[in-house]
Amino acid sequence: SLARPNLVAVWPGMGQVAINAGIYLISKLKMEFSLELDESKLFDVDHIEIKDGRVQTIRRPRNLFFVWEDPLRKNDLILFLGEGQPSHGKYNFCQKIINLANESQVEKVFTFAAMATQMPPHSKSRTFGVGTGTAELSNLKNLDVE
């Protein structure tokens, strides 16, 4: 059983920032593969690949879960890595991920994303956060992020 796990969910997006951050965590923490969520029916085929004049089998995006167990047993980490964002059924897809998180007794869910903003030269990066309730917003306001 996992110790007070948190979930980090990443998908590809602008500049591949989120998915690269997830891959970095998997590598740095030596996370172990846990589960694949087969939702290939949610991903339309939007192109074909041809090699030597033959249409190649299309590999649809995979949806993988990895786990890291905190040696101090404070907060384990589950990482969801989606190789693509579904073309339809997004709400049900996300609900399945949340249901799996509930089954694992996840305490907090974090998602990574990139957002294009104007940045003057030599300025610091900014971090944005949102919460689902007053307590979460209060926790975000108390973070000392530079």
Number of C-alpha atoms within 10 A of each C-alpha: 8 18 17 16 24 20 24 19 20 26 22 19 17 12 12 13 16 20 23 17 15 22 15 12 17 19 11 9 14 13 18 15 14 13 12 14 15 12 15 13 12 17 16 11 11 7 7 9 10 10 7 6 7 8 10 11 9 11 8 16 16 17 20 16 21 20 21 20 19 15 8 8 11 12 17 19 23 26 26 25 23 20 16 16 17 18 12 12 13 12 9 11 16 12 12 14 17 15 13 13 19 11 9 17 16 21 13 13 15 14 14 17 18 14 12 7 8 6 10 7 6 6 7 9 8 10 9 9 11 9 13 7 8 9 10 14 13 11 10 15 11 9 8 6 9 7
